[in-house]
Each structure stands twice: as C-alpha cells, then as structure tokens.
Amino acid sequence: MTPFPKIGASGPKALAVSDETVLSAVLADSRALGRVLRGRASHVPGHQEAAIKALTDRWIPVAELIRPEPTVSLADHCRWMNLINAARTPSAQREVPSLSARVACVRELLTAIRLALESPLTAAQLSAVIASAVSYGVYTARGFIDVPQLVVDLGAPGWMLKLSVADLVEEGVLRPAGHRYRVASGHSLPPGREHRIAARLRAQFAAGVYPAGTRLPRVVDLALNLVTDVGPLSRALRELEWKGLVVLASRRWTVTARVAELPPPPPPVPPLLAAVPYSASRVRETCRGAVYQWRYRIPESGIRDQWRELRAMAAQLLADTVARGGGIELRSARAREMATAMLPAQPEAALWHTACLAACVSDLMPAPRGTDRGTSSVRGGARVKA
C-alpha cells in the first residue's frame, strides 16, 4: 500500500502541503478497490474484507479533516457524514453483492476526497461568493437562479454549487421556486434605477477603482460613464451618502474611509483576448450598438456574446494603454473592473451593464485627430436615461 503522508490536526489546510501525494494515493486505492471484486465466488475470502477495512481506516480520518462544521456549511457537513457512515458500515455478510455495495461506498468517499482537494473553493466560500453577487445586484428577486447558470457564471462544479445553494436557502438568502431559485425579498436589491446605480458604484469602491479619499468625477461626467441621467445618479449618491460611503464637500463627492468595510465584490471573471485584434472601427461600432440597445431598450438575445466581445476588446485596449501611457489610470481602472465584473442575470440589468462596459471601452479609445474625447465618444456627449 502506498505510504500515506502524515496529517496534522490543523484541518484541510494541512493536506494542501501534500496534495499531489494524497491525490495519487486516492487514485491508487481506488484501483485497488476494483481488484478486490475480481473473483466472483459465492463467499469472499477474509483477506479482501480486511483490505477494505484497511482502506476505510486509512481514509475516514482524512474525510473527517475535510468535513466542514455544521455552522460553516450544513449541507456539505451532512453530505460528508453520509459518505463517512456509509463507508464505515461493515458488510452484513461476506457475500459478493454485500461487499460490492461497500466497495461502491468507499469509492464514493475517495472520489469526494479527490474532488475536495482539486477544487479551489469550498462550498462555504462559494456561498459567500453568491451572497456577494446578490448584494451587488448580480442576482435579484426579479429573475431566477439555477445551478447550470451558476456553473457558467462561477466556473465551479455543479455538485458543490448545489451544496452552496442549499446553505443559502437555509440562511434565507434564496428561496426555492420549482427547480430554480429566487433571491429572497429581504436580500434582493430594491427596485429602482438609483439602487442599481448605487450597487454599481459600491462594486467600484470595493474593487479599489475609487479608493478612500478620492474625489469622484463631476456628476455629469460620472453619469456619462454610467450611461445614465443626472437624476437617478444624484439619488444613488444620496443613498451612498446615507450609508456613509461618500460625503459632499465643496460641491464634489468624496469617497470616505468606510468603503474599507464593504464586502468584497464577486471574484473577477478574466476576459479572453481575441485571436485577431479588433480594428478601431469595429470597436467603435460595437460600443455604439451596445449603448443604442440600452438607450432604446432593444431586447438582445445575444447579450452574453456581445458582453464577451466587449470584454475581449477591453483586454486588448488595456494592453495597449500600458505601452501608450498618458495618465489614463482612472479610465483603465474603470474599464478593468467593468471587464471582469459578472454579468447580471436580470435581462434589463444585463443590457445596462453591457452599455456601461461599452462606455468604458470607448473611453480607452484614442481620440481621432482634431476632436476631443467628449465629442469622439460613442455617447456623443448626450445623456442617456437609465
């Protein structure tokens, strides 16, 4: 039997030191379980039963280390307890069908250990990511959430996301709606354009686009960047002022130190560079189209494809700005945050989010000769109502 590394009492993090060794041992013992049942006699020799007992004695302590506490993730805790108890239960009789069932249970336990070591996030961490996305308006009560959508959005395995969703249902953040889920009314972003704009600004604060002490751009300029009108933006800033995140001084809004208390935004979704660089005309045309669709509320069935294309354009232009320089740090930070933010699930919010990304991509474009940035923008200096 493969020598197993010594495990301390510091929990799953102790396994991370020898992940490769542990995974190879898991695979070796999984193959050994398959060899146990090669013979099909009516009774199984005692040494095969002893081999299975040796494997369970070896791996159940590892599963106990990985198993989270009920206060961390109740669904994941119950799953691990079921796996451990099923693997620990001895066969009632030493017959092939009974032993086959136990081998299947031990194999399932080994598979769970392997997946837990390979996964970068735990179920509790994914629950925190989904809850953060809810607080920043990515998921709202107006739309549905299902596990396949979360797999696409977060890139995590479906079995782990099911556990995370079960924990959020237990905490009251989500509520079942058939085979899908809705955000509970007490946790959802309130209806209203100003609340959506405030959530977008909070995400920028949390991502460090506007650090504490930074003076925000003029309201008119900020409205253009967020593809909205001054009215909803002013109400959003008043909401942030009530929460202590900004303060009005000398007719300019300033970010306060309380932004450090904001929950972290959802993890960034890195954009992919296109195989062939986009031309300037293609970038301007795509940006104009995205803002136009939002301005006139044109339903777009391929909004996710358009969002991916704009993210690739942002990545291309951000790489160009590093070489170009020229004091565009704020514009680069805004574009980087928008290009890596999750696309909201609600269709209208996704349309607005894509338009905001288009505005940031347009800001990275070098202005044509003989024009200033205000007249060369895809927005053309005109206010667009949100």
ROPALO-269352 format. One record per residue (C-alpha): residue in three letters; x, y, z. Coordinates in pm, 1 decimal. Example, Ala and Ser with C-alpha at 12.3 -4.5 7.8 and 13.67 -1.06 7.14 Angstrom:
NODE:ALA:1230.0:-450.0:780.0 .
NODE:SER:1367.0:-106.0:714.0 .
This chain:
NODE:MET:0.0:0.0:0.0 .
NODE:THR:127.6:346.1:-89.5 .
NODE:PRO:275.6:524.4:214.4 .
NODE:PHE:36.6:796.1:323.5 .
NODE:PRO:173.0:1136.4:434.1 .
NODE:LYS:143.6:1227.2:797.9 .
NODE:ILE:-156.9:1457.3:861.6 .
NODE:GLY:-165.2:1703.6:1146.5 .
NODE:ALA:-465.3:1837.2:1335.3 .
NODE:SER:-487.8:2170.9:1155.3 .
NODE:GLY:-768.3:2065.0:921.4 .
NODE:PRO:-780.1:2052.3:540.9 .
NODE:LYS:-505.0:2312.3:500.6 .
NODE:ALA:-259.9:2052.6:627.5 .
NODE:LEU:-347.2:1841.3:324.5 .
NODE:ALA:-255.8:2120.3:83.1 .
NODE:VAL:115.0:2063.3:156.8 .
NODE:SER:95.8:1714.3:7.7 .
NODE:ASP:-198.2:1747.9:-231.8 .
NODE:GLU:-18.3:1569.0:-515.3 .
NODE:THR:82.0:1277.6:-291.8 .
NODE:VAL:-266.7:1249.4:-142.3 .
NODE:LEU:-433.3:1255.3:-485.2 .
NODE:SER:-200.7:986.1:-619.7 .
NODE:ALA:-275.5:775.0:-312.6 .
NODE:VAL:-650.1:822.4:-367.1 .
NODE:LEU:-622.8:704.8:-728.5 .
NODE:ALA:-406.4:406.5:-631.6 .
NODE:ASP:-650.0:294.5:-363.8 .
NODE:SER:-946.4:342.3:-599.6 .
NODE:ARG:-781.4:99.2:-841.7 .
NODE:ALA:-710.3:-137.6:-552.9 .
NODE:LEU:-1080.6:-144.3:-468.3 .
NODE:GLY:-1156.9:-255.7:-821.1 .
NODE:ARG:-923.8:-552.3:-783.3 .
NODE:VAL:-1099.0:-665.9:-464.9 .
NODE:LEU:-1401.8:-797.6:-655.8 .
NODE:ARG:-1224.5:-971.1:-942.8 .
NODE:GLY:-1322.5:-1311.5:-803.7 .
NODE:ARG:-1692.5:-1398.7:-821.9 .
NODE:ALA:-1713.0:-1682.8:-573.0 .
NODE:SER:-2017.8:-1717.2:-351.5 .
NODE:HIS:-1812.4:-1610.6:-48.6 .
NODE:VAL:-1532.0:-1356.5:-39.1 .
NODE:PRO:-1205.0:-1451.3:130.1 .
NODE:GLY:-1134.4:-1282.6:460.4 .
NODE:HIS:-822.5:-1100.9:332.7 .
NODE:GLN:-1036.4:-899.9:85.6 .
NODE:GLU:-1264.0:-785.1:365.9 .
NODE:ALA:-953.3:-690.9:563.8 .
NODE:ALA:-821.4:-491.8:266.2 .
NODE:ILE:-1139.6:-285.1:251.3 .
NODE:LYS:-1126.0:-226.6:626.9 .
NODE:ALA:-765.2:-109.2:596.1 .
NODE:LEU:-866.6:140.7:325.6 .
NODE:THR:-1154.9:278.4:528.8 .
NODE:ASP:-933.2:308.0:838.1 .
NODE:ARG:-686.3:498.8:623.6 .
NODE:TRP:-920.5:745.9:451.7 .
NODE:ILE:-1200.7:812.8:701.9 .
NODE:PRO:-966.8:1026.4:919.9 .
NODE:VAL:-882.9:1230.2:609.1 .
NODE:ALA:-1253.2:1277.3:537.8 .
NODE:GLU:-1305.3:1386.0:897.9 .
NODE:LEU:-1044.3:1658.8:845.6 .
NODE:ILE:-1204.0:1780.8:522.6 .
NODE:ARG:-1560.1:1768.3:657.3 .
NODE:PRO:-1676.7:2123.6:742.6 .
NODE:GLU:-1856.1:2208.4:1064.5 .
NODE:PRO:-2238.3:2247.3:1051.9 .
NODE:THR:-2203.5:2620.0:1125.1 .
NODE:VAL:-1988.1:2662.3:812.9 .
NODE:SER:-2194.9:2460.9:564.5 .
NODE:LEU:-2478.5:2243.0:691.2 .
NODE:ALA:-2545.9:2080.7:352.4 .
NODE:ASP:-2179.3:1991.1:296.2 .
NODE:HIS:-2147.9:1865.7:655.7 .
NODE:CYS:-2446.6:1629.0:610.2 .
NODE:ARG:-2308.4:1503.7:277.5 .
NODE:TRP:-1972.3:1415.1:431.0 .
NODE:MET:-2134.8:1247.0:730.2 .
NODE:ASN:-2345.8:1029.5:498.2 .
NODE:LEU:-2034.8:932.9:297.6 .
NODE:ILE:-1832.6:852.8:608.8 .
NODE:ASN:-2108.5:649.9:773.9 .
NODE:ALA:-2177.0:453.0:454.5 .
NODE:ALA:-1807.0:369.1:414.5 .
NODE:ARG:-1769.6:278.7:781.7 .
NODE:THR:-2063.9:34.8:793.7 .
NODE:PRO:-1931.6:-323.9:765.6 .
NODE:SER:-2089.7:-578.0:535.5 .
NODE:ALA:-2366.5:-782.7:697.2 .
NODE:GLN:-2242.5:-1098.8:528.0 .
NODE:ARG:-1922.1:-1166.8:342.4 .
NODE:GLU:-2101.6:-1221.5:11.1 .
NODE:VAL:-2016.5:-1060.5:-320.7 .
NODE:PRO:-2330.9:-838.8:-353.8 .
NODE:SER:-2290.7:-706.9:1.4 .
NODE:LEU:-1921.4:-640.0:-46.1 .
NODE:SER:-1986.0:-475.4:-383.2 .
NODE:ALA:-2214.7:-223.8:-214.7 .
NODE:ARG:-1949.6:-139.9:41.7 .
NODE:VAL:-1680.7:-104.0:-225.4 .
NODE:ALA:-1908.4:143.0:-406.1 .
NODE:CYS:-1949.1:345.0:-83.2 .
NODE:VAL:-1573.5:356.6:-21.1 .
NODE:ARG:-1511.0:455.0:-382.0 .
NODE:GLU:-1763.3:736.0:-347.8 .
NODE:LEU:-1580.3:858.1:-39.0 .
NODE:LEU:-1246.2:852.5:-221.3 .
NODE:THR:-1399.5:1043.1:-513.1 .
NODE:ALA:-1531.4:1308.5:-273.9 .
NODE:ILE:-1184.9:1344.8:-117.0 .
NODE:ARG:-1024.2:1380.5:-459.6 .
NODE:LEU:-1274.8:1645.8:-574.1 .
NODE:ALA:-1237.6:1837.6:-247.4 .
NODE:LEU:-859.7:1852.2:-289.3 .
NODE:GLU:-882.1:1951.3:-657.0 .
NODE:SER:-1145.1:2223.4:-610.9 .
NODE:PRO:-1004.8:2576.5:-547.7 .
NODE:LEU:-1313.1:2678.7:-342.4 .
NODE:THR:-1518.9:2511.7:-73.4 .
NODE:ALA:-1899.2:2510.2:-61.1 .
NODE:ALA:-1891.8:2773.6:214.4 .
NODE:GLN:-1668.1:3000.7:5.0 .
NODE:LEU:-1897.8:2962.3:-295.5 .
NODE:SER:-2194.0:3052.6:-73.0 .
NODE:ALA:-2012.1:3373.6:21.4 .
NODE:VAL:-1945.1:3447.1:-348.1 .
NODE:ILE:-2313.1:3401.4:-441.5 .
NODE:ALA:-2424.8:3612.0:-143.1 .
NODE:SER:-2182.0:3885.5:-251.4 .
NODE:ALA:-2323.3:3873.2:-604.3 .
NODE:VAL:-2672.3:3913.1:-456.9 .
NODE:SER:-2566.7:4215.4:-250.0 .
NODE:TYR:-2416.9:4385.0:-557.3 .
NODE:GLY:-2724.2:4323.8:-771.2 .
NODE:VAL:-2591.5:4049.2:-998.8 .
NODE:TYR:-2885.0:3830.2:-891.4 .
NODE:THR:-3213.5:3994.3:-795.5 .
NODE:ALA:-3564.7:3885.7:-697.2 .
NODE:ARG:-3685.7:3973.9:-1046.6 .
NODE:GLY:-3501.0:3681.4:-1204.1 .
NODE:PHE:-3443.1:3311.6:-1145.2 .
NODE:ILE:-3121.6:3137.7:-1044.0 .
NODE:ASP:-3042.7:2778.0:-1130.7 .
NODE:VAL:-2735.8:2563.0:-1083.3 .
NODE:PRO:-2643.1:2538.5:-1457.0 .
NODE:GLN:-2637.0:2919.3:-1473.8 .
NODE:LEU:-2412.4:2934.0:-1164.5 .
NODE:VAL:-2179.2:2677.9:-1324.8 .
NODE:VAL:-2139.9:2912.5:-1623.5 .
NODE:ASP:-2103.6:3225.4:-1409.4 .
NODE:LEU:-1864.4:3091.2:-1145.0 .
NODE:GLY:-1693.2:2801.3:-1322.0 .
NODE:ALA:-1740.6:2576.0:-1017.9 .
NODE:PRO:-1862.1:2212.6:-1024.4 .
NODE:GLY:-2236.9:2165.1:-1011.0 .
NODE:TRP:-2232.9:1926.6:-714.2 .
NODE:MET:-2058.1:2186.6:-498.1 .
NODE:LEU:-2287.6:2468.6:-613.3 .
NODE:LYS:-2589.5:2258.4:-512.2 .
NODE:LEU:-2448.4:2246.6:-159.4 .
NODE:SER:-2385.9:2623.2:-161.4 .
NODE:VAL:-2739.9:2694.1:-279.4 .
NODE:ALA:-2879.0:2463.3:-9.6 .
NODE:ASP:-2686.5:2659.5:254.0 .
NODE:LEU:-2819.1:2990.1:118.4 .
NODE:VAL:-3174.7:2852.7:126.5 .
NODE:GLU:-3117.6:2752.8:489.1 .
NODE:GLU:-2990.7:3106.6:565.5 .
NODE:GLY:-3289.8:3266.6:391.4 .
NODE:VAL:-3090.6:3436.4:114.9 .
NODE:LEU:-3253.3:3222.8:-157.3 .
NODE:ARG:-3593.2:3058.1:-172.9 .
NODE:PRO:-3694.2:2761.4:-391.0 .
NODE:ALA:-3912.3:2827.7:-695.4 .
NODE:GLY:-3976.6:2488.8:-854.5 .
NODE:HIS:-3645.5:2350.5:-980.2 .
NODE:ARG:-3494.5:2701.3:-969.0 .
NODE:TYR:-3441.6:2965.8:-701.5 .
NODE:ARG:-3523.1:3330.6:-638.9 .
NODE:VAL:-3347.0:3585.1:-421.1 .
NODE:ALA:-3544.5:3644.0:-101.4 .
NODE:SER:-3707.3:3985.7:-90.0 .
NODE:GLY:-3515.4:4090.0:221.7 .
NODE:HIS:-3178.8:4027.5:49.9 .
NODE:SER:-3257.3:4143.5:-302.9 .
NODE:LEU:-3159.3:4480.4:-443.9 .
NODE:PRO:-3464.6:4710.2:-409.0 .
NODE:PRO:-3640.3:4800.7:-735.7 .
NODE:GLY:-3541.2:5134.9:-881.2 .
NODE:ARG:-3269.6:5261.9:-1111.5 .
NODE:GLU:-3092.0:5454.4:-837.5 .
NODE:HIS:-3041.4:5135.5:-633.5 .
NODE:ARG:-2884.8:4961.0:-930.8 .
NODE:ILE:-2651.7:5258.2:-989.0 .
NODE:ALA:-2561.6:5267.2:-618.8 .
NODE:ALA:-2477.0:4895.7:-629.1 .
NODE:ARG:-2251.9:4954.5:-931.9 .
NODE:LEU:-2068.4:5234.8:-750.9 .
NODE:ARG:-2032.7:5021.0:-438.7 .
NODE:ALA:-1873.9:4748.0:-651.1 .
NODE:GLN:-1627.3:5004.6:-789.8 .
NODE:PHE:-1547.3:5124.6:-437.5 .
NODE:ALA:-1490.8:4766.8:-317.1 .
NODE:ALA:-1269.4:4689.7:-617.8 .
NODE:GLY:-1049.6:4993.2:-548.0 .
NODE:VAL:-1141.8:5197.3:-855.1 .
NODE:TYR:-1216.9:5489.8:-622.6 .
NODE:PRO:-1011.3:5442.6:-302.9 .
NODE:ALA:-1093.3:5619.1:24.1 .
NODE:GLY:-1030.3:5991.8:-0.3 .
NODE:THR:-1077.3:6004.3:-378.1 .
NODE:ARG:-1289.2:6283.0:-522.4 .
NODE:LEU:-1539.8:6141.1:-767.7 .
NODE:PRO:-1567.5:6288.8:-1115.7 .
NODE:ARG:-1826.9:6558.3:-1172.5 .
NODE:VAL:-2181.0:6424.7:-1165.1 .
NODE:VAL:-2226.9:6495.8:-1536.6 .
NODE:ASP:-1909.6:6304.1:-1626.9 .
NODE:LEU:-1997.8:6019.6:-1392.7 .
NODE:ALA:-2345.7:5999.1:-1546.7 .
NODE:LEU:-2192.3:5966.1:-1892.4 .
NODE:ASN:-1962.9:5688.7:-1773.1 .
NODE:LEU:-2253.3:5501.0:-1615.5 .
NODE:VAL:-2479.1:5559.1:-1917.6 .
NODE:THR:-2746.7:5724.1:-1707.4 .
NODE:ASP:-2903.5:6060.5:-1637.5 .
NODE:VAL:-2806.8:6302.1:-1362.5 .
NODE:GLY:-3133.7:6249.7:-1170.6 .
NODE:PRO:-3100.5:5876.8:-1091.2 .
NODE:LEU:-2727.6:5921.2:-1029.4 .
NODE:SER:-2787.7:6200.6:-777.6 .
NODE:ARG:-3037.5:5983.5:-590.8 .
NODE:ALA:-2785.6:5697.2:-591.9 .
NODE:LEU:-2517.9:5925.7:-446.6 .
NODE:ARG:-2759.6:6040.6:-175.3 .
NODE:GLU:-2821.5:5674.0:-89.3 .
NODE:LEU:-2446.5:5614.5:-63.6 .
NODE:GLU:-2416.2:5929.6:149.8 .
NODE:TRP:-2683.0:5794.8:385.8 .
NODE:LYS:-2474.5:5476.1:420.6 .
NODE:GLY:-2164.6:5683.0:495.6 .
NODE:LEU:-1970.7:5581.5:184.1 .
NODE:VAL:-1946.7:5928.0:24.8 .
NODE:VAL:-1968.7:6283.7:150.9 .
NODE:LEU:-2041.2:6607.9:-34.7 .
NODE:ALA:-1778.3:6875.5:21.0 .
NODE:SER:-1711.3:7186.3:-191.3 .
NODE:ARG:-1976.0:7069.6:-441.7 .
NODE:ARG:-1783.1:6746.9:-511.2 .
NODE:TRP:-1846.9:6394.3:-382.8 .
NODE:THR:-1559.0:6232.6:-191.2 .
NODE:VAL:-1522.0:5864.6:-100.8 .
NODE:THR:-1496.8:5804.3:274.9 .
NODE:ALA:-1289.8:5554.6:471.6 .
NODE:ARG:-1598.4:5337.2:531.0 .
NODE:VAL:-1554.4:5177.5:187.0 .
NODE:ALA:-1299.9:4950.4:356.9 .
NODE:GLU:-1594.0:4789.3:541.6 .
NODE:LEU:-1772.1:4689.6:218.7 .
NODE:PRO:-1796.2:4316.3:147.2 .
NODE:PRO:-1557.9:4200.4:-125.1 .
NODE:PRO:-1710.3:4201.6:-473.5 .
NODE:PRO:-1767.1:3872.0:-657.7 .
NODE:PRO:-1443.2:3723.4:-792.3 .
NODE:PRO:-1332.5:3873.9:-1124.3 .
NODE:VAL:-1409.7:3693.2:-1446.7 .
NODE:PRO:-1092.0:3733.4:-1656.9 .
NODE:PRO:-1163.0:3823.2:-2020.9 .
NODE:LEU:-1011.8:3629.5:-2308.9 .
NODE:LEU:-812.7:3806.0:-2580.2 .
NODE:ALA:-938.2:3757.7:-2934.9 .
NODE:ALA:-724.6:3557.7:-3176.9 .
NODE:VAL:-722.6:3852.8:-3421.0 .
NODE:PRO:-701.3:4209.7:-3280.9 .
NODE:TYR:-1011.0:4424.0:-3328.8 .
NODE:SER:-991.5:4726.0:-3555.9 .
NODE:ALA:-1075.5:5071.5:-3421.2 .
NODE:SER:-1384.8:5090.6:-3643.4 .
NODE:ARG:-1509.3:4753.4:-3515.7 .
NODE:VAL:-1462.8:4863.0:-3154.2 .
NODE:ARG:-1648.8:5192.5:-3208.4 .
NODE:GLU:-1932.1:5019.3:-3395.0 .
NODE:THR:-1976.6:4756.6:-3121.2 .
NODE:CYS:-1972.8:5020.5:-2845.4 .
NODE:ARG:-2228.6:5237.8:-3025.3 .
NODE:GLY:-2453.0:4935.2:-3078.2 .
NODE:ALA:-2445.6:4837.3:-2709.7 .
NODE:VAL:-2531.6:5188.6:-2589.3 .
NODE:TYR:-2802.4:5225.0:-2855.3 .
NODE:GLN:-2966.2:4897.8:-2748.5 .
NODE:TRP:-2975.9:5014.4:-2387.3 .
NODE:ARG:-3096.6:5363.5:-2472.8 .
NODE:TYR:-3396.5:5234.2:-2665.4 .
NODE:ARG:-3436.8:4915.0:-2460.3 .
NODE:ILE:-3392.3:4688.4:-2760.6 .
NODE:PRO:-3409.8:4323.4:-2646.2 .
NODE:GLU:-3088.7:4144.9:-2735.1 .
NODE:SER:-3090.8:3764.9:-2740.3 .
NODE:GLY:-2712.1:3753.4:-2781.9 .
NODE:ILE:-2632.8:3992.7:-2496.9 .
NODE:ARG:-2387.9:3748.7:-2336.5 .
NODE:ASP:-2194.8:3712.0:-2664.6 .
NODE:GLN:-2185.9:4090.6:-2701.3 .
NODE:TRP:-2063.8:4120.4:-2341.7 .
NODE:ARG:-1784.8:3866.4:-2409.5 .
NODE:GLU:-1679.2:4056.2:-2723.4 .
NODE:LEU:-1664.3:4388.3:-2537.0 .
NODE:ARG:-1459.3:4225.2:-2260.6 .
NODE:ALA:-1210.7:4099.3:-2519.8 .
NODE:MET:-1193.8:4449.8:-2667.4 .
NODE:ALA:-1130.7:4594.3:-2321.1 .
NODE:ALA:-847.2:4346.1:-2263.3 .
NODE:GLN:-691.6:4443.0:-2596.3 .
NODE:LEU:-714.7:4817.2:-2527.2 .
NODE:LEU:-590.3:4779.4:-2169.7 .
NODE:ALA:-281.0:4603.5:-2301.5 .
NODE:ASP:-230.8:4892.4:-2546.0 .
NODE:THR:-268.9:5160.5:-2278.4 .
NODE:VAL:19.6:5012.1:-2078.1 .
NODE:ALA:252.6:5091.5:-2365.0 .
NODE:ARG:81.5:5418.3:-2456.8 .
NODE:GLY:70.8:5569.0:-2103.7 .
NODE:GLY:-59.3:5921.9:-2086.1 .
NODE:GLY:-225.9:5946.0:-1745.7 .
NODE:ILE:-535.7:5732.9:-1803.9 .
NODE:GLU:-512.3:5537.6:-1479.7 .
NODE:LEU:-872.3:5609.4:-1374.2 .
NODE:ARG:-1015.2:5514.9:-1712.0 .
NODE:SER:-807.0:5195.7:-1714.0 .
NODE:ALA:-919.3:5105.1:-1361.0 .
NODE:ARG:-1285.6:5155.4:-1450.3 .
NODE:ALA:-1253.6:4950.0:-1768.2 .
NODE:ARG:-1066.6:4672.7:-1588.3 .
NODE:GLU:-1330.6:4649.9:-1316.6 .
NODE:MET:-1619.5:4650.3:-1565.7 .
NODE:ALA:-1449.4:4393.9:-1791.8 .
NODE:THR:-1400.1:4148.9:-1504.4 .
NODE:ALA:-1736.3:4202.8:-1327.0 .
NODE:MET:-2005.5:3935.3:-1353.0 .
NODE:LEU:-2290.1:3992.2:-1598.7 .
NODE:PRO:-2620.4:4040.8:-1409.4 .
NODE:ALA:-2877.3:3767.5:-1456.5 .
NODE:GLN:-3174.8:4002.0:-1497.3 .
NODE:PRO:-3209.7:4091.6:-1871.5 .
NODE:GLU:-3257.8:4467.4:-1831.4 .
NODE:ALA:-2970.1:4490.8:-1583.6 .
NODE:ALA:-2751.0:4288.6:-1822.2 .
NODE:LEU:-2836.1:4533.0:-2102.7 .
NODE:TRP:-2734.4:4829.4:-1885.1 .
NODE:HIS:-2419.8:4653.3:-1760.6 .
NODE:THR:-2311.0:4586.6:-2119.7 .
NODE:ALA:-2373.1:4951.6:-2210.9 .
NODE:CYS:-2157.3:5063.2:-1914.8 .
NODE:LEU:-1881.8:4829.9:-2033.5 .
NODE:ALA:-1911.9:4977.5:-2383.1 .
NODE:ALA:-1874.5:5327.6:-2236.9 .
NODE:CYS:-1557.7:5223.1:-2052.5 .
NODE:VAL:-1415.5:5059.8:-2366.4 .
NODE:SER:-1491.6:5378.4:-2561.0 .
NODE:ASP:-1304.6:5584.1:-2300.9 .
NODE:LEU:-991.6:5377.0:-2369.7 .
NODE:MET:-1001.8:5453.4:-2742.6 .
NODE:PRO:-757.6:5722.3:-2853.2 .
NODE:ALA:-948.1:6027.4:-2976.1 .
NODE:PRO:-927.0:6095.6:-3351.3 .
NODE:ARG:-721.5:6392.4:-3454.2 .
NODE:GLY:-896.6:6725.4:-3439.9 .
NODE:THR:-1153.8:6611.7:-3181.4 .
NODE:ASP:-1163.3:6596.4:-2805.5 .
NODE:ARG:-1274.2:6296.5:-2604.7 .
NODE:GLY:-1616.8:6437.2:-2531.2 .
NODE:THR:-1712.7:6464.9:-2898.1 .
NODE:SER:-1545.8:6141.0:-3009.0 .
NODE:SER:-1715.4:5921.5:-2750.5 .
NODE:VAL:-1975.1:5666.2:-2856.6 .
NODE:ARG:-2217.6:5857.8:-2638.3 .
NODE:GLY:-2150.6:6176.1:-2831.0 .
NODE:GLY:-2178.1:6383.4:-2513.7 .
NODE:ALA:-2553.9:6312.7:-2489.7 .
NODE:ARG:-2714.6:6192.2:-2171.9 .
NODE:VAL:-2876.7:5854.0:-2189.7 .
NODE:LYS:-3160.5:5785.2:-1948.5 .
NODE:ALA:-3126.8:5474.7:-1732.0 .
